[in-house]
Amino acid sequence: MNSTRSQLQPENNYPQVCSEVGLTCERCTEATAQQLAAVCKGLVGRAVGQLFVQIYTNSACAPMHSHFAACYREASLMQQEPSPKRMPARLEVISARPRAMRAVA
């Protein structure tokens, strides 16, 4: 009966629940940080911390805050777009020869 109750009303036994499915705290926060860096570029300081708290609402996850922030910074650096190539300055046209046009019937 106890196992049926736990299936119906899952308890928040973090990180035990995660480890039972083969997920470590480090890998979980690293993967989430990488995904966040892909969709939310350029977050700094408190913004990263606020998102961590919103994503990981269980207090058992709190010790992973600094790991999450470090993984976000690393992923952000790796996903930076290369700087666009500078286009050569356009040259002003001083004169152009008019083209002869032919009428086609």
C-alpha positions as CSV (number, residue, x, y, z in Angstrom):
1,M,0.0,0.0,0.0
2,N,2.9,2.3,0.7
3,S,4.2,2.0,-2.9
4,T,0.8,2.8,-4.3
5,R,0.5,5.9,-2.1
6,S,3.9,7.2,-3.3
7,Q,2.9,6.6,-6.9
8,L,-0.3,8.6,-6.4
9,Q,1.3,11.4,-4.4
10,P,4.9,11.8,-5.4
11,E,7.0,13.4,-2.7
12,N,9.7,15.9,-3.5
13,N,12.6,13.9,-2.4
14,Y,15.2,15.8,-4.4
15,P,18.0,14.9,-5.3
16,Q,17.0,11.2,-4.6
17,V,14.3,11.3,-7.2
18,C,16.8,12.6,-9.8
19,S,19.4,10.0,-8.9
20,E,16.9,7.2,-9.2
21,V,16.4,8.1,-12.8
22,G,20.2,8.4,-13.4
23,L,20.5,12.2,-13.3
24,T,23.1,14.0,-11.2
25,C,22.7,17.5,-9.9
26,E,25.7,18.6,-11.9
27,R,24.5,17.2,-15.1
28,C,21.0,18.5,-14.6
29,T,22.0,22.1,-13.9
30,E,24.7,22.0,-16.7
31,A,22.1,20.9,-19.3
32,T,19.6,23.5,-18.2
33,A,22.2,26.2,-18.2
34,Q,23.3,25.3,-21.7
35,Q,19.7,25.4,-22.9
36,L,19.1,28.7,-21.2
37,A,22.2,30.2,-22.9
38,A,20.9,29.1,-26.2
39,V,17.6,30.9,-25.8
40,C,18.5,33.8,-23.5
41,K,21.7,35.3,-24.6
42,G,23.6,37.9,-22.6
43,L,22.2,37.4,-19.1
44,V,24.5,38.6,-16.4
45,G,24.7,38.5,-12.6
46,R,21.4,38.6,-10.9
47,A,19.4,37.7,-13.9
48,V,21.1,34.2,-14.1
49,G,20.5,33.8,-10.4
50,Q,16.8,34.8,-10.6
51,L,16.2,32.3,-13.4
52,F,17.9,29.6,-11.4
53,V,15.6,30.2,-8.5
54,Q,12.6,30.2,-10.8
55,I,13.6,27.0,-12.6
56,Y,14.8,25.1,-9.5
57,T,12.1,25.8,-6.9
58,N,13.1,23.0,-4.5
59,S,15.6,24.0,-1.7
60,A,17.6,20.8,-2.3
61,C,18.7,22.3,-5.6
62,A,20.0,25.6,-4.1
63,P,23.6,24.4,-3.6
64,M,23.9,24.0,-7.4
65,H,23.4,27.8,-8.0
66,S,27.1,28.6,-8.5
67,H,27.6,25.5,-10.8
68,F,24.6,26.6,-12.8
69,A,25.9,30.2,-13.2
70,A,29.4,29.0,-14.2
71,C,27.9,26.6,-16.8
72,Y,25.7,29.4,-18.2
73,R,28.7,31.7,-18.6
74,E,30.7,28.9,-20.3
75,A,27.8,28.0,-22.6
76,S,27.3,31.7,-23.4
77,L,30.9,32.1,-24.5
78,M,30.7,29.1,-26.7
79,Q,27.5,30.2,-28.4
80,Q,28.7,33.7,-29.1
81,E,28.1,34.5,-32.8
82,P,31.3,35.4,-34.7
83,S,31.6,39.0,-35.4
84,P,30.2,40.0,-38.8
85,K,32.7,40.6,-41.5
86,R,33.1,44.3,-42.2
87,M,31.7,45.2,-45.6
88,P,33.9,47.4,-47.7
89,A,32.8,51.0,-47.9
90,R,30.6,51.7,-50.9
91,L,32.3,53.8,-53.5
92,E,30.4,56.7,-54.9
93,V,29.7,56.6,-58.6
94,I,31.1,59.7,-60.1
95,S,30.0,59.1,-63.7
96,A,28.3,56.4,-65.6
97,R,27.9,55.9,-69.3
98,P,24.3,55.7,-70.4
99,R,23.3,52.4,-72.0
100,A,21.8,52.4,-75.4
101,M,18.3,50.8,-75.4
102,R,16.8,49.0,-78.3
103,A,13.2,48.8,-79.0
104,V,12.0,45.3,-79.6
105,A,8.9,44.8,-81.7
